[in-house]
């Protein structure tokens, strides 16, 4: 079984890595984040006076543990259809 993570779960993991680390390890290789949620995480980082530490966490730690699922036109079409 795979898991699609939302912005809240990813931000909680970035705030307190030890809190969810065991789950990230437990489900390694089966964790995904959509590009929309990744964009929200980047927006969260860039709203800070110094985004560098958070950008580092996103790029070097979070994206090391999960795969990004692109949201493209066919996805948007199916979303609209549903």
LINHU-V999831 format. One record per backbone hydrogen bond with DSSP energy under -0.5 kcal/mol. CO is the residue of the C=O (numbers start at 1). NH is the residue of the N-H. If there is no record, write none. Layout:
co:CO nh:NH
co:CO nh:NH
This chain:
co:3 nh:5
co:3 nh:32
co:5 nh:34
co:6 nh:10
co:7 nh:11
co:8 nh:12
co:9 nh:13
co:10 nh:14
co:11 nh:15
co:12 nh:16
co:16 nh:19
co:16 nh:20
co:17 nh:21
co:20 nh:23
co:20 nh:24
co:21 nh:25
co:22 nh:26
co:23 nh:27
co:25 nh:28
co:27 nh:30
co:30 nh:3
co:31 nh:67
co:32 nh:5
co:33 nh:69
co:34 nh:38
co:35 nh:39
co:36 nh:40
co:37 nh:41
co:38 nh:42
co:39 nh:43
co:40 nh:44
co:41 nh:45
co:42 nh:46
co:43 nh:47
co:45 nh:48
co:51 nh:55
co:52 nh:56
co:53 nh:57
co:54 nh:58
co:55 nh:59
co:56 nh:60
co:56 nh:61
co:57 nh:61
co:57 nh:62
co:58 nh:63
co:61 nh:65
co:62 nh:65
co:62 nh:66
co:65 nh:29
co:67 nh:33
co:68 nh:70
co:69 nh:35
co:70 nh:72
co:72 nh:76
co:73 nh:77
co:74 nh:78
co:75 nh:79
co:76 nh:80
co:77 nh:81
co:78 nh:82
